[in-house]
Each structure stands twice: as C-alpha cells, then as structure tokens.
Amino acid sequence: MRMRPIAVAALLLGLASAGAQAATIYDSGTDITDGNCIFNTNCGPAFGFYDDYAAQMFTIGSNAVVMSASYGVFNTGANLPTAINWQFLLADGMGGLPGTVVASGSSGTLGTTYIGSNYGYSIDNHFFNMPSVALSAGTYYFAVQAVSPIFSNYLAWGGVTSGAAEYYNGAWYANYQGHASISVALYDVTAVPEPSTYAMLLGGGALLGLAARRRKGV
C-alpha cells in the first residue's frame, strides 16, 4: 500500500518546469519521497477504502476558469490509470473539510510528463482536460480518484505542508493516508490531446501568438 522512500529531490526541478507558469492557477508541488495507491479504484477497495478520493485545499484570490489539471503519480510503467474522476468542493464542511460539490466529472488521461525513475517506478505527471469550471475567489478542495487497472499507481505527496483531505466509506477526513498534502495542479489552458509535456503546449501557444502579431504587422 505504501511505497518505499525515494530520494530524488533533483527531479523536482523537472516537474516544476513542465507546468505552465502563466497558465497555472494552483500547484501544490511534489515531494518525491513517498506515495500511496489508496486513491485508485483497484487499490482502495482491497484495503477497505471504498470510493476513495484524495483532495487538496487551495485558495484563489480572484475569479478563475479551470480547463485542465494534473496529478503526480509513481507507477510501474505499464497499465497507467485510464481515467480520473474529479471534484471541486467548497471548504465549507465541518472543520473546514470538503463540503458542497460545485463541479464534478470524469476525464480520460491525455498524456504524461515523464520525470524520471527510481526503485523500478516511473515518476510522471498525468494531465487531463475538463469542461471549463468557473470558480469565484475563495477556498476550495480539488479531489481526484484514479480509474486504475492495477495497484501500482501511487499518488505522490504534495510539496506544501497542509491542505490534504480524504473521502472514503462515506465521510471526509483530514490528511491523505496520514500525509499533509497531495501533488495536484490546476491550469487555465487546455492540455495537449496526446502524450507530451505541458511545456510543449506552452511553446506552441507562444508560437501562435508570435505568428498572430506578425500577421497584424503586415
């Protein structure tokens, strides 16, 4: 259920560079030392955690529209999660835990950013699109549940020191499998529809912008 410790701090830079800076609404970062598979639909029930979601709290200071997201995961390199179930919830539950659901859905994984490998695990960022989700300024939770054919897909810990929550067996609890945060990010642009890096999406957008400016100048 729990992965062995993995010391690969140098890979954090690779994960950070893969995300769009201007397009990033929220990014909890990644602490690549451990992970847990309970959030996936194969692993969770085997350990008595039914309908398990892992969530991360985030606050935005102004209105935003979320169009895509990613989550950090350790995996065996085969049988990756085929889809992700997701939810946005207000932080209005008891004790500031997730409460009112403001948007939810299921999205297929579009592509992954390969970060590296250690102890036989591939370390990847998994991207997926969603219908545009408009959020007003405030505090929310973003929850994920991987649709996975195998146990060996481990949600990475986040780089921040608080904000995790977990839903299982009909209730929300603080932290995710005893850890303070999980690795997720939210973006206001659409992710590319094939395996690639998020940086490639940014590069393509920059080139389109440059071409448009040139056409205006002619």
PATI-399464 format. One record per residue (C-alpha): residue number from 1; residue in three letters; x, y, z. Coordinates in steps of 0.25 Angstrom, whole numbers, m for minus. Layout:
<pts>
+-----+------+-------+-------+-------+
! pos ! code !     x !     y !     z !
+-----+------+-------+-------+-------+
! NUM !  ALA !     X !     Y !     Z !
...
+-----+------+-------+-------+-------+
</pts>
This chain:
<pts>
+-----+------+-------+-------+-------+
! pos ! code !     x !     y !     z !
+-----+------+-------+-------+-------+
!   1 !  MET !     0 !     0 !     0 !
!   2 !  ARG !    11 !    10 !     3 !
!   3 !  MET !    23 !    12 !    m6 !
!   4 !  ARG !    38 !    11 !     0 !
!   5 !  PRO !    44 !    24 !     2 !
!   6 !  ILE !    50 !    30 !   m11 !
!   7 !  ALA !    61 !    41 !   m10 !
!   8 !  VAL !    60 !    48 !   m24 !
!   9 !  ALA !    60 !    63 !   m20 !
!  10 !  ALA !    67 !    67 !   m33 !
!  11 !  LEU !    55 !    63 !   m41 !
!  12 !  LEU !    46 !    73 !   m34 !
!  13 !  LEU !    52 !    84 !   m44 !
!  14 !  GLY !    47 !    75 !   m55 !
!  15 !  LEU !    33 !    75 !   m50 !
!  16 !  ALA !    33 !    89 !   m48 !
!  17 !  SER !    38 !    93 !   m61 !
!  18 !  ALA !    27 !    84 !   m68 !
!  19 !  GLY !    16 !    93 !   m63 !
!  20 !  ALA !    11 !   106 !   m69 !
!  21 !  GLN !    15 !   117 !   m60 !
!  22 !  ALA !     5 !   128 !   m66 !
!  23 !  ALA !    m5 !   117 !   m68 !
!  24 !  THR !    m4 !   111 !   m54 !
!  25 !  ILE !   m16 !   114 !   m45 !
!  26 !  TYR !   m11 !   105 !   m34 !
!  27 !  ASP !     1 !    96 !   m32 !
!  28 !  SER !     4 !    88 !   m19 !
!  29 !  GLY !    17 !    84 !   m23 !
!  30 !  THR !    23 !    70 !   m22 !
!  31 !  ASP !    30 !    63 !   m10 !
!  32 !  ILE !    36 !    51 !   m17 !
!  33 !  THR !    39 !    43 !    m5 !
!  34 !  ASP !    26 !    34 !    m4 !
!  35 !  GLY !    12 !    32 !    m9 !
!  36 !  ASN !     0 !    23 !    m7 !
!  37 !  CYS !    m9 !    15 !   m16 !
!  38 !  ILE !   m22 !    16 !    m8 !
!  39 !  PHE !   m27 !    27 !   m17 !
!  40 !  ASN !   m28 !    17 !   m29 !
!  41 !  THR !   m41 !     9 !   m31 !
!  42 !  ASN !   m33 !    m4 !   m31 !
!  43 !  CYS !   m24 !    m2 !   m19 !
!  44 !  GLY !   m34 !     5 !   m10 !
!  45 !  PRO !   m45 !    m5 !    m8 !
!  46 !  ALA !   m34 !   m16 !    m6 !
!  47 !  PHE !   m31 !    m9 !     7 !
!  48 !  GLY !   m45 !    m5 !    11 !
!  49 !  PHE !   m45 !     9 !     6 !
!  50 !  TYR !   m57 !     9 !    m3 !
!  51 !  ASP !   m60 !    21 !   m13 !
!  52 !  ASP !   m47 !    27 !    m8 !
!  53 !  TYR !   m44 !    41 !   m13 !
!  54 !  ALA !   m31 !    49 !    m9 !
!  55 !  ALA !   m33 !    64 !    m9 !
!  56 !  GLN !   m24 !    77 !    m7 !
!  57 !  MET !   m29 !    90 !    m2 !
!  58 !  PHE !   m26 !   103 !   m10 !
!  59 !  THR !   m29 !   117 !    m9 !
!  60 !  ILE !   m31 !   127 !   m21 !
!  61 !  GLY !   m31 !   142 !   m19 !
!  62 !  SER !   m39 !   145 !   m32 !
!  63 !  ASN !   m49 !   138 !   m41 !
!  64 !  ALA !   m43 !   127 !   m50 !
!  65 !  VAL !   m47 !   117 !   m60 !
!  66 !  VAL !   m40 !   103 !   m59 !
!  67 !  MET !   m39 !    96 !   m72 !
!  68 !  SER !   m29 !    85 !   m69 !
!  69 !  ALA !   m21 !    78 !   m57 !
!  70 !  SER !   m10 !    69 !   m54 !
!  71 !  TYR !    m6 !    60 !   m42 !
!  72 !  GLY !     7 !    53 !   m39 !
!  73 !  VAL !     8 !    38 !   m39 !
!  74 !  PHE !    18 !    27 !   m37 !
!  75 !  ASN !    15 !    15 !   m46 !
!  76 !  THR !    21 !     2 !   m51 !
!  77 !  GLY !    22 !     8 !   m65 !
!  78 !  ALA !    10 !    m1 !   m70 !
!  79 !  ASN !    m5 !    m1 !   m68 !
!  80 !  LEU !    m6 !    14 !   m65 !
!  81 !  PRO !   m19 !    20 !   m60 !
!  82 !  THR !   m28 !    21 !   m71 !
!  83 !  ALA !   m37 !    32 !   m66 !
!  84 !  ILE !   m38 !    41 !   m54 !
!  85 !  ASN !   m51 !    44 !   m46 !
!  86 !  TRP !   m50 !    58 !   m41 !
!  87 !  GLN !   m58 !    68 !   m32 !
!  88 !  PHE !   m57 !    83 !   m28 !
!  89 !  LEU !   m63 !    85 !   m14 !
!  90 !  LEU !   m65 !    97 !    m5 !
!  91 !  ALA !   m57 !    97 !     8 !
!  92 !  ASP !   m70 !    98 !    16 !
!  93 !  GLY !   m71 !    85 !    22 !
!  94 !  MET !   m69 !    82 !    37 !
!  95 !  GLY !   m55 !    87 !    42 !
!  96 !  GLY !   m52 !    93 !    28 !
!  97 !  LEU !   m52 !    80 !    21 !
!  98 !  PRO !   m59 !    78 !     7 !
!  99 !  GLY !   m73 !    81 !     7 !
! 100 !  THR !   m82 !    86 !    m4 !
! 101 !  VAL !   m79 !    80 !   m18 !
! 102 !  VAL !   m78 !    91 !   m29 !
! 103 !  ALA !   m74 !    83 !   m41 !
! 104 !  SER !   m70 !    68 !   m43 !
! 105 !  GLY !   m67 !    59 !   m55 !
! 106 !  SER !   m58 !    48 !   m61 !
! 107 !  SER !   m47 !    51 !   m71 !
! 108 !  GLY !   m38 !    42 !   m79 !
! 109 !  THR !   m23 !    43 !   m77 !
! 110 !  LEU !   m18 !    51 !   m89 !
! 111 !  GLY !    m3 !    50 !   m87 !
! 112 !  THR !     8 !    49 !   m77 !
! 113 !  THR !    21 !    57 !   m74 !
! 114 !  TYR !    32 !    47 !   m71 !
! 115 !  ILE !    40 !    52 !   m59 !
! 116 !  GLY !    49 !    40 !   m56 !
! 117 !  SER !    50 !    27 !   m49 !
! 118 !  ASN !    55 !    20 !   m37 !
! 119 !  TYR !    54 !     7 !   m30 !
! 120 !  GLY !    47 !     2 !   m42 !
! 121 !  TYR !    36 !    12 !   m42 !
! 122 !  SER !    33 !    23 !   m53 !
! 123 !  ILE !    30 !    36 !   m48 !
! 124 !  ASP !    20 !    44 !   m56 !
! 125 !  ASN !    11 !    56 !   m57 !
! 126 !  HIS !    m3 !    52 !   m62 !
! 127 !  PHE !   m11 !    62 !   m70 !
! 128 !  PHE !   m26 !    63 !   m73 !
! 129 !  ASN !   m36 !    73 !   m78 !
! 130 !  MET !   m49 !    76 !   m72 !
! 131 !  PRO !   m61 !    85 !   m76 !
! 132 !  SER !   m58 !    99 !   m73 !
! 133 !  VAL !   m60 !   101 !   m58 !
! 134 !  ALA !   m63 !   115 !   m53 !
! 135 !  LEU !   m58 !   118 !   m39 !
! 136 !  SER !   m61 !   131 !   m31 !
! 137 !  ALA !   m50 !   135 !   m22 !
! 138 !  GLY !   m50 !   127 !    m9 !
! 139 !  THR !   m45 !   114 !    m3 !
! 140 !  TYR !   m47 !   100 !    m9 !
! 141 !  TYR !   m43 !    86 !   m10 !
! 142 !  PHE !   m39 !    78 !   m23 !
! 143 !  ALA !   m42 !    64 !   m21 !
! 144 !  VAL !   m37 !    52 !   m30 !
! 145 !  GLN !   m39 !    37 !   m32 !
! 146 !  ALA !   m31 !    29 !   m42 !
! 147 !  VAL !   m38 !    19 !   m50 !
! 148 !  SER !   m27 !     9 !   m50 !
! 149 !  PRO !   m26 !    m6 !   m54 !
! 150 !  ILE !   m15 !    m9 !   m44 !
! 151 !  PHE !   m10 !    m6 !   m30 !
! 152 !  SER !     3 !     0 !   m34 !
! 153 !  ASN !    m1 !    15 !   m37 !
! 154 !  TYR !     3 !    23 !   m25 !
! 155 !  LEU !    m2 !    37 !   m23 !
! 156 !  ALA !    11 !    46 !   m19 !
! 157 !  TRP !    11 !    54 !    m7 !
! 158 !  GLY !    10 !    69 !    m9 !
! 159 !  GLY !    21 !    80 !    m7 !
! 160 !  VAL !    12 !    88 !     2 !
! 161 !  THR !    11 !    86 !    17 !
! 162 !  SER !    m4 !    85 !    19 !
! 163 !  GLY !   m18 !    84 !    12 !
! 164 !  ALA !   m20 !    69 !     9 !
! 165 !  ALA !   m33 !    62 !    11 !
! 166 !  GLU !   m38 !    48 !     8 !
! 167 !  TYR !   m52 !    43 !     5 !
! 168 !  TYR !   m55 !    28 !     8 !
! 169 !  ASN !   m67 !    20 !    13 !
! 170 !  GLY !   m76 !    32 !    13 !
! 171 !  ALA !   m68 !    43 !    20 !
! 172 !  TRP !   m57 !    53 !    19 !
! 173 !  TYR !   m45 !    52 !    28 !
! 174 !  ALA !   m33 !    62 !    29 !
! 175 !  ASN !   m20 !    58 !    22 !
! 176 !  TYR !   m18 !    47 !    11 !
! 177 !  GLN !   m13 !    34 !    17 !
! 178 !  GLY !    m6 !    41 !    28 !
! 179 !  HIS !     1 !    52 !    20 !
! 180 !  ALA !    m2 !    67 !    19 !
! 181 !  SER !    m3 !    69 !     4 !
! 182 !  ILE !    m4 !    63 !    m9 !
! 183 !  SER !     2 !    66 !   m23 !
! 184 !  VAL !    m8 !    73 !   m32 !
! 185 !  ALA !    m8 !    85 !   m41 !
! 186 !  LEU !   m19 !    93 !   m48 !
! 187 !  TYR !   m18 !   101 !   m61 !
! 188 !  ASP !   m26 !   111 !   m69 !
! 189 !  VAL !   m22 !   105 !   m82 !
! 190 !  THR !   m26 !    92 !   m89 !
! 191 !  ALA !   m15 !    81 !   m89 !
! 192 !  VAL !   m10 !    75 !  m102 !
! 193 !  PRO !   m18 !    63 !  m106 !
! 194 !  GLU !    m6 !    53 !  m107 !
! 195 !  PRO !     5 !    48 !   m99 !
! 196 !  SER !    14 !    60 !   m97 !
! 197 !  THR !    20 !    71 !   m88 !
! 198 !  TYR !    12 !    83 !   m83 !
! 199 !  ALA !    24 !    91 !   m87 !
! 200 !  MET !    21 !    87 !  m102 !
! 201 !  LEU !     7 !    93 !  m100 !
! 202 !  LEU !    13 !   106 !   m95 !
! 203 !  GLY !    23 !   106 !  m107 !
! 204 !  GLY !    12 !   104 !  m117 !
! 205 !  GLY !     4 !   115 !  m111 !
! 206 !  ALA !    15 !   125 !  m111 !
! 207 !  LEU !    18 !   122 !  m126 !
! 208 !  LEU !     3 !   124 !  m129 !
! 209 !  GLY !     4 !   137 !  m122 !
! 210 !  LEU !    16 !   142 !  m129 !
! 211 !  ALA !    10 !   138 !  m143 !
! 212 !  ALA !    m2 !   146 !  m140 !
! 213 !  ARG !     6 !   158 !  m136 !
! 214 !  ARG !    14 !   157 !  m149 !
! 215 !  ARG !     1 !   156 !  m157 !
! 216 !  LYS !    m4 !   169 !  m151 !
! 217 !  GLY !     8 !   176 !  m154 !
! 218 !  VAL !     7 !   172 !  m169 !
+-----+------+-------+-------+-------+
</pts>
